[in-house]
């Protein structure tokens, strides 16, 4: 499940995003994963 969400995030990201943006995407993924799996 996590890998699928992360894959979608990577596919939606613009190539060349900086590390901070990638880190924010990972945080977003983790928060939404928690919400979905409460």
C-alpha positions in Angstrom: 0.0 0.0 0.0 2.7 2.5 1.0 4.8 1.6 -2.1 1.8 2.2 -4.3 1.0 5.6 -2.8 4.7 6.5 -3.0 4.8 5.4 -6.6 1.9 7.7 -7.4 3.6 10.6 -5.7 6.8 10.0 -7.6 4.9 9.8 -10.9 3.1 13.1 -10.0 6.3 14.9 -9.1 8.0 17.2 -11.5 11.5 16.0 -12.4 14.2 18.1 -10.6 12.3 18.8 -7.4 14.6 19.5 -4.5 15.2 17.3 -1.4 12.9 19.4 0.8 9.9 18.9 -1.6 10.6 15.2 -1.7 10.7 15.1 2.1 7.4 17.0 2.3 5.9 14.5 -0.1 7.0 11.6 2.1 5.5 13.3 5.1 2.2 13.9 3.2 2.2 10.2 2.2 2.7 9.0 5.8 0.0 11.3 7.2 -2.5 10.2 4.6 -1.6 6.6 5.1 -2.4 7.0 8.8 -5.7 8.6 8.0 -6.7 5.8 5.6 -5.7 3.1 8.1 -7.1 4.5 11.3 
